[in-house]
Amino acid sequence: MTEGAWDEQEEAARRFVERARSLPGDDTYPAFPPAEPVGRADPYGAFATALETPESVDGPLSDLDLATKDNVAVRGVTHRAGTGRLAWEPDHDATVVERLRVAGADLVGTTRMDPFALGVTGEGCVAGRTENPAVAGAVPGGSSSGSAAAVAGGLADAALGTDTAGSVRVPASFCDLVGVKPTFDLVPRTGVLDLAPTLDHVGVLARDVGTAARVLGALGGGDPLRPATAHTDPVRPTGTLDSELGRLRVGVPEEFVAAADPGVRATVEGTLADLAGRAGVTVERLDFPEHGDAGFVNQLHTLREFARLRAGGGQPLGNGRFPDARTALATSLSDAEVPPRVHRLAAIGEALRREGRDAYAAGWDARRRQVRRTRSCFDRVDVLAAPTTPMTAPEFGAVGGEDRHEVSVPEVVANTAPFNNTGSPAVSVPCSRADGAPVGIQFAAPRGEDALALRAALAVERLS
């Protein structure tokens, strides 16, 4: 390129910058006053920051108290995402928080979480572990541990969580709750501190299917700040959940059931038998050979994508509306502030970012095979059903990545991670108990058919 041509392009760029700086700003944001931190009784260690939200409005969620995970932007709050060092003070509410407030919900707090959402137990938060209100001495599940404890402990009617490998559905299963992971990108992630952008979903925890569906209905739909999602429609009105199931064909992937402990397996099989006794419902056994690789692929992509985010890559949160979050994330991994396991995983991710491009691509090949498998299953059945978690809530200290632990992290998410890989909606609903602890059954549906998964979950809820 000649020197004259370069100068000409520099001048053109300067004119673009000047014109951009003269554009009128968006005077509709922030839409609400900031939330205000308050003191509140919290016997379970559920809240990162207890809140009040001034200027409530009337809307479809006006009767509900809502909480939200500490990686979801709330104006007026310092977010730490389960760490001690990260300090993110957003100038705007996340899109989902704004939608909750537009719908009239009262926001009562942000909730504790495993650091950066890299955990499945709720033990790792620097502020302290979260208790399981449903099972004394057992983990609540994670990484949306505080959201689950807030709902199970009666501190909130529903709560938002994020789900990368099962972080909404795992705590739902362990805490006797309903947990909804919607279709990928049905619920906007603008203003949410991502862990792995191709796997992350914003989901809902509630005590019953109807409440979860109401909240999801207020959250869903395309985000004007992310034009690529503009085609996404909200979930259908929750009144359709009360319609007859009709000829519901339930597929049971054998590999998902085989992964479960005997007590969990027997409980879920009993629920499936009861469901099959309903008029028009059939249950069919299916093969899903990709199940064994799904958890590994999910972890591979999670670590690789998290490393890229920490290095400053990835899509900005809200097209640049939350630039401070990326800065905070890039500087927040301090040896003194997060557990050793998080450091180890972050180091593995960084090594993958430098040297593992072919591994990341191979993971995408495997994910495409999993997508094709789910599509072939849905050619035969309407929903897939399986144990949400292969075990009931383990005791504190029992879960880890080493041989000395009774349960490994990949085992915990073996049945939930596949549907993050595919982007399919999946709902966990309590079905009974095994040895006195809650058991969840998970229903997955084709992408965009969130209401179908919710109706199947409602059918199980009404069996009890």
C-alpha positions in Angstrom: 0.0 0.0 0.0 1.4 3.4 -1.0 1.9 6.2 1.6 -0.8 8.3 -0.1 -3.3 5.5 0.0 -2.6 4.9 3.7 -3.1 8.6 4.5 -6.4 8.6 2.6 -7.7 5.6 4.7 -6.5 7.2 7.9 -8.5 10.4 7.0 -11.6 8.3 6.2 -11.3 6.6 9.5 -11.0 9.9 11.3 -14.3 11.1 9.6 -16.0 7.9 10.8 -14.9 8.6 14.4 -16.0 12.2 14.3 -19.4 11.3 12.9 -19.8 8.4 15.5 -19.0 10.8 18.4 -21.7 13.1 17.2 -24.5 10.5 17.1 -27.2 10.9 19.7 -27.0 8.6 22.7 -29.6 6.1 23.9 -31.5 8.1 26.5 -33.7 5.0 27.5 -30.8 3.5 29.5 -30.6 2.9 32.3 -34.3 2.2 32.5 -34.5 1.9 36.3 -32.9 3.4 39.4 -30.0 1.3 40.8 -30.8 -1.5 43.3 -29.9 -0.7 46.9 -28.0 -3.2 49.1 -29.7 -4.0 52.4 -29.3 -6.3 55.3 -31.4 -9.4 55.3 -31.5 -12.7 57.2 -29.7 -15.4 55.2 -29.3 -18.7 57.1 -28.1 -20.6 54.0 -25.4 -18.4 52.7 -27.5 -17.8 49.6 -27.0 -14.1 48.9 -23.9 -12.3 47.6 -25.7 -9.0 48.1 -29.2 -8.6 49.5 -31.1 -5.9 47.7 -34.2 -3.7 47.4 -35.3 -2.3 44.1 -37.0 1.1 44.2 -39.8 2.2 42.0 -41.5 -1.2 41.4 -44.0 -1.4 38.6 -47.2 -3.4 38.1 -46.7 -6.4 35.8 -47.2 -10.1 35.4 -44.5 -10.9 38.0 -45.5 -8.3 40.6 -46.3 -11.0 43.1 -42.9 -12.6 42.9 -39.6 -12.0 44.7 -36.7 -12.7 42.4 -33.0 -13.2 42.9 -30.3 -13.4 40.3 -26.8 -15.0 40.2 -23.8 -12.7 40.9 -22.5 -12.9 37.3 -25.6 -11.1 36.0 -25.3 -7.3 35.9 -27.4 -5.3 38.4 -26.9 -1.6 38.6 -25.9 -0.5 42.1 -24.1 -3.8 43.0 -20.5 -4.7 43.1 -20.3 -8.2 41.5 -17.5 -10.6 42.4 -18.8 -13.8 40.6 -17.8 -16.0 43.5 -14.3 -14.5 43.8 -12.7 -12.0 46.2 -10.7 -10.0 43.7 -13.1 -9.4 40.8 -15.0 -6.1 41.4 -17.5 -5.3 38.6 -19.8 -2.3 39.0 -22.0 -2.2 36.0 -23.6 1.1 34.9 -26.6 -0.8 33.4 -28.8 -3.7 34.3 -28.4 -6.9 32.3 -31.2 -7.3 29.8 -32.8 -10.1 31.8 -32.7 -8.0 35.0 -34.4 -5.1 33.2 -37.0 -7.5 31.8 -37.7 -8.8 35.3 -38.2 -5.2 36.6 -40.4 -4.3 33.6 -42.5 -7.3 34.5 -42.9 -6.0 38.1 -40.7 -8.5 39.9 -39.1 -7.4 43.2 -35.4 -8.1 43.0 -34.3 -9.2 46.5 -30.6 -10.1 45.9 -27.7 -11.4 43.9 -26.7 -14.9 44.8 -23.5 -16.7 45.6 -21.8 -18.9 43.1 -18.8 -21.1 42.5 -15.9 -18.8 41.3 -16.4 -17.7 37.6 -19.2 -20.5 37.5 -16.4 -23.1 37.4 -17.9 -25.5 39.9 -20.8 -27.8 40.6 -21.1 -27.9 44.4 -21.5 -24.3 45.8 -18.5 -24.9 48.1 -16.0 -22.7 46.3 -17.4 -19.2 46.7 -14.8 -17.0 48.5 -17.6 -15.4 50.6 -18.3 -18.9 52.0 -20.1 -22.1 51.0 -23.8 -22.3 50.4 -26.0 -24.7 52.4 -28.6 -27.0 50.9 -32.0 -26.2 52.5 -33.4 -29.6 51.2 -30.7 -31.9 52.5 -28.6 -31.0 55.6 -24.9 -31.6 55.2 -25.1 -32.0 51.4 -24.0 -29.7 48.7 -26.7 -27.5 47.0 -25.1 -28.0 43.6 -23.6 -25.3 41.4 -22.5 -23.2 40.1 -25.9 -21.4 40.6 -25.8 -22.6 44.3 -27.0 -19.4 45.9 -29.9 -19.1 43.5 -31.0 -22.6 44.4 -30.6 -22.1 48.1 -32.6 -18.8 48.0 -35.5 -20.5 46.4 -35.4 -23.8 48.3 -35.0 -21.8 51.6 -37.9 -19.6 50.9 -35.9 -16.4 50.5 -37.1 -15.9 46.9 -39.9 -17.3 44.8 -37.6 -17.8 41.8 -34.1 -17.0 40.8 -31.9 -16.7 37.7 -28.9 -18.8 37.2 -26.5 -19.6 34.4 -26.0 -23.0 32.9 -22.9 -24.0 31.0 -22.8 -27.8 31.7 -25.8 -28.1 34.1 -25.4 -25.2 36.6 -29.1 -24.6 36.8 -30.4 -28.2 36.5 -27.8 -29.7 38.9 -28.8 -27.5 41.9 -32.4 -28.0 41.0 -32.0 -31.7 41.2 -30.1 -31.5 44.5 -32.4 -29.0 46.1 -35.8 -30.4 45.1 -36.6 -27.6 42.7 -37.6 -27.0 39.1 -34.7 -25.9 36.9 -35.1 -24.7 33.3 -32.3 -24.3 30.7 -34.0 -22.7 27.7 -33.1 -23.1 24.1 -29.7 -21.5 23.4 -30.1 -17.7 23.0 -33.9 -17.7 23.8 -33.0 -15.7 26.9 -30.5 -12.8 26.2 -27.1 -12.9 27.8 -26.4 -9.2 27.4 -24.8 -8.0 30.7 -24.0 -11.6 31.8 -20.4 -12.4 32.5 -19.9 -15.4 30.3 -17.9 -18.6 31.1 -18.2 -20.2 27.6 -20.2 -18.2 25.1 -21.2 -21.2 22.9 -22.5 -23.2 25.9 -23.9 -20.6 28.3 -27.6 -20.2 28.9 -29.5 -18.0 31.4 -32.1 -20.2 33.2 -34.6 -20.2 36.0 -35.0 -22.0 39.3 -38.4 -22.1 41.0 -40.4 -24.3 43.3 -42.9 -25.3 40.7 -43.2 -25.5 36.9 -45.8 -22.8 36.6 -43.7 -20.2 38.3 -40.6 -21.2 36.3 -42.6 -20.9 33.1 -44.0 -17.4 34.1 -40.5 -16.1 34.7 -39.1 -17.6 31.5 -42.0 -16.0 29.6 -40.9 -12.6 30.9 -37.3 -13.2 30.0 -37.4 -14.7 26.5 -37.2 -13.2 23.1 -34.7 -11.4 20.9 -32.4 -8.7 22.3 -32.3 -5.4 20.4 -28.7 -5.0 21.6 -27.8 -8.3 19.8 -29.3 -8.2 16.4 -28.4 -11.8 15.6 -31.1 -12.8 18.2 -33.8 -10.6 16.8 -35.6 -13.6 15.2 -36.0 -15.3 18.6 -39.6 -15.4 19.8 -40.5 -15.4 23.5 -41.7 -18.7 25.0 -45.4 -19.3 24.3 -47.9 -18.1 26.9 -47.8 -20.2 30.0 -51.5 -21.0 29.8 -50.7 -23.5 27.1 -49.0 -25.6 29.7 -52.4 -26.6 31.0 -53.4 -28.1 27.7 -53.7 -31.9 27.3 -50.4 -33.7 26.5 -52.1 -35.6 23.7 -50.0 -38.4 22.2 -46.7 -37.6 24.0 -43.9 -39.8 22.9 -41.1 -40.0 25.6 -37.7 -41.3 24.6 -35.4 -42.6 27.2 -31.7 -42.7 26.2 -30.3 -45.9 27.7 -26.8 -44.4 28.3 -28.2 -41.6 30.5 -30.1 -44.1 32.7 -27.1 -46.5 32.9 -25.0 -43.6 34.3 -27.2 -43.3 37.3 -26.8 -44.8 40.8 -29.2 -47.7 41.5 -31.5 -45.6 43.8 -31.8 -42.7 41.3 -32.3 -45.1 38.4 -35.1 -47.0 40.2 -36.8 -43.7 41.2 -36.8 -42.3 37.7 -37.9 -45.6 36.2 -40.9 -45.6 38.6 -41.8 -42.1 37.4 -41.5 -43.1 33.8 -43.8 -46.1 34.5 -46.3 -43.8 36.1 -46.1 -41.4 33.2 -46.6 -44.2 30.7 -49.8 -45.0 32.6 -51.4 -41.8 31.4 -53.6 -41.9 28.4 -51.7 -41.2 25.2 -48.2 -41.2 26.7 -45.8 -43.8 25.3 -42.2 -44.5 26.5 -39.6 -45.7 24.1 -36.0 -46.8 24.7 -33.3 -45.1 22.6 -29.6 -45.3 22.0 -27.3 -42.2 22.5 -23.8 -43.4 22.0 -22.3 -39.9 22.0 -23.3 -39.6 25.7 -19.8 -40.8 26.9 -18.0 -38.0 25.0 -20.4 -35.2 25.7 -19.1 -34.2 29.1 -15.5 -34.2 27.9 -16.3 -32.0 24.9 -18.3 -29.6 27.1 -15.3 -29.2 29.5 -12.9 -28.8 26.6 -14.9 -26.0 25.0 -15.6 -24.4 28.4 -11.9 -24.1 29.4 -10.8 -23.0 25.9 -13.5 -20.3 25.6 -13.0 -19.1 29.2 -9.3 -18.6 28.5 -10.2 -16.6 25.4 -12.5 -14.4 27.4 -9.8 -13.7 30.0 -7.4 -12.8 27.2 -9.8 -10.1 26.0 -11.5 -12.1 23.2 -15.1 -12.9 22.6 -18.2 -10.8 22.0 -18.5 -7.7 24.2 -21.3 -7.9 26.8 -24.0 -5.9 25.1 -22.0 -4.6 22.1 -19.7 -2.6 24.3 -22.2 -1.5 27.0 -20.3 -3.4 29.7 -16.6 -3.0 28.8 -15.6 -2.9 32.4 -16.6 -6.5 32.9 -14.0 -7.7 30.5 -11.3 -5.6 32.2 -12.3 -7.0 35.6 -12.2 -10.5 34.4 -8.8 -10.2 32.7 -7.2 -9.1 36.0 -9.1 -11.1 38.6 -7.4 -14.5 38.8 -5.3 -14.0 41.9 -3.7 -17.0 43.8 -5.2 -15.7 47.1 -8.7 -15.2 45.9 -9.9 -18.4 44.2 -9.6 -22.1 45.0 -6.6 -24.1 43.5 -8.9 -26.1 41.3 -10.0 -22.9 39.5 -6.4 -21.9 38.9 -5.6 -25.4 37.5 -8.6 -25.3 35.2 -7.7 -21.7 34.0 -4.1 -22.8 33.3 -5.4 -25.8 31.3 -7.6 -23.4 29.3 -4.8 -21.0 28.7 -2.6 -23.9 27.4 -5.4 -25.0 25.1 -5.8 -21.4 23.8 -2.1 -21.4 22.9 -1.7 -24.9 21.6 -5.0 -26.6 21.2 -6.7 -25.2 18.1 -7.0 -28.6 16.5 -8.5 -30.0 19.8 -11.1 -27.2 19.8 -12.1 -28.0 16.2 -12.3 -31.7 17.0 -14.6 -30.8 19.8 -16.9 -29.0 17.4 -17.0 -32.1 15.2 -18.1 -34.1 18.2 -20.8 -31.5 19.1 -22.2 -31.7 15.6 -22.5 -35.4 15.9 -24.4 -34.9 19.2 -26.7 -32.4 17.5 -27.4 -34.9 14.7 -28.1 -37.6 17.3 -30.6 -35.5 19.2 -32.3 -34.6 15.9 -32.6 -38.3 15.0 -34.1 -39.0 18.4 -36.6 -36.2 18.0 -37.6 -37.8 14.6 -39.0 -40.7 16.7 -40.1 -39.0 20.0 -41.3 -35.7 21.3 -39.1 -35.3 24.4 -36.1 -37.1 25.9 -36.3 -38.1 29.6 -33.5 -39.2 31.9 -32.2 -38.7 35.5 -31.0 -35.1 35.8 -28.0 -36.1 37.9 -26.8 -39.6 38.3 -26.7 -39.2 42.0 -28.5 -37.4 44.8 -26.8 -34.5 46.5 -23.3 -35.6 47.8 -22.0 -34.6 51.2 -19.8 -31.6 51.4 -16.2 -32.5 50.4 -17.3 -35.5 48.4 -17.1 -34.0 44.9 -13.8 -33.2 43.1 -11.6 -34.0 40.2 -9.2 -36.4 42.0 -9.3 -40.1 42.8 -9.6 -39.3 46.5 -13.1 -37.9 46.0 -16.2 -40.0 46.0 -17.7 -38.3 43.0 -16.0 -36.5 40.1 -17.3 -33.3 38.5 -17.8 -35.0 35.1 -20.0 -37.6 36.8 -22.2 -34.9 38.2 -22.8 -33.2 34.8 -22.9 -36.4 32.7 -26.6 -36.1 31.9 -26.9 -32.3 31.7 -23.8 -31.3 29.7 -25.1 -32.9 26.4 -27.9 -30.5 26.1 -25.7 -27.5 26.5 -23.6 -28.9 23.6 -26.7 -29.1 21.5 -28.5 -26.0 22.7 -31.7 -28.0 23.3 -34.1 -26.8 26.0 -34.1 -29.0 29.1 -36.1 -28.9 32.3 -35.4 -30.7 35.6 -38.4 -31.4 37.8 -38.5 -33.3 41.2 -39.9 -36.8 40.7 -39.5 -38.4 44.1 -36.7 -39.3 46.6 -34.0 -41.9 47.0 -32.8 -42.6 50.5 -34.5 -39.5 51.7 -32.8 -37.1 49.2 -34.5 -35.4 46.2 -34.2 -36.9 42.7 -34.8 -34.9 39.5 -36.0 -36.1 36.1 -34.9 -34.1 33.1 -36.9 -33.5 29.9 -35.2 -32.2 26.8 -37.1 -31.1 23.7 -36.2 -29.9 20.2 -34.7 -26.4 20.0 -37.5 -23.8 20.2 -39.9 -26.3 21.8 -39.4 -25.1 25.4 -43.1 -25.2 26.2 -43.1 -28.9 25.3 -40.4 -29.7 27.8 -42.2 -27.6 30.4 -45.5 -29.5 29.7 -43.8 -32.8 30.2 -42.3 -31.6 33.5 -45.7 -30.4 34.6 -47.2 -33.8 33.9 -44.6 -35.3 36.3 -45.3 -32.6 38.9 -49.0 -33.5 38.8 -48.2 -37.2 39.4 -47.4 -36.5 43.0 
